Amino acid sequence: MTGKYNQPLGGNEMPRFAGIASMFRLPVATSAENLDIALLGVPLDIGTSNRNGTRYGPRQIRCESVLVRPYSMATGAAPFDSFQIADTGDVAINAFNLQQSIGIIEDHYARLLEHPVKPVSMGGDHTISLPILRQLAKKHGPLALVHVDAHTDINDSMFGEKICHGTIFRRAIEENLVDPKRMIQIGPRATGYSADDFDWARRQGVQVVTGEECWYQSLAPLMTEFRARIGPETPAYLTFDIDGLDPSVAPGTGTPEPGGLMASQGLEVIRGCHGLNLVGADLVEVSPPYDSSGNTALLAANLVFEMLCSFPGCKRRDQATRAMP
Ligand SMILES: [Mn+2]
């Protein structure tokens, strides 16, 4: 293309399995200056309640991202011809202290958001979304939220802790970071502590679409309906917990639950965010030690690519004329 934007290193310039291990083989940047979208990792796993290992998530997603090419063949989306994007590295969390790590993440995003940049974050366990949302809400006000997950993450506390990967969306609603009436949770399922576990969110006005309600069908109509309800102006955030997908397609995660979304349904949800005013997104809970084939991280890398394609202003090839705009 034009040379205006950073381009991923091509597979014919350097073999895909070689070179600097940045996300999508993009250039690495030390600040968010002049970026439209900042890719970054938050290698945290001390907020997790069962299997650990998400501290290795960002590195492994970068590793598997080498196979992602610059154009979506399904939608014609061309994020690297539309935005200045770079890998801005990882947040230096304190692996011995969760509370302090939350402060470190908040400070990191506060500095990042001094620039007009949209963060696309790779976890890390789901705890990371709370400090990210705190900073984004400071900038944009309460956000609309698309939340894909096997769990609602609305516990009041876990093991006495108010902040961990299973409490964050209760905190986000309480702190007015997200507008529950403009929030959808897609994929909660399996077993709970009580049969009304999902109801607190529903009482706040959240649209909860259980895993079972997603079975055997396209999620495109659900997203069309959500977009119509939210509109193209409201600042919106997409948080994608990989455990929203079925363990058969995404086994490498800490709290897997059977009966989840297929990879195609995950793609439909992310593609269905195109048309929202996305101001950021995250992909969390990939745990490489439980991902023996690497397929979970590979899928995660592709989902992050699809997130880039869904930001407002992403150019896409006209499907009728097959011409780039
Ligand atoms: Mn979660």
Residues whose N, C-alpha, C, O or C-beta is under 5 A from the ligand:
A	BS01	MN	H126 D149 H151 D153 H165 D241
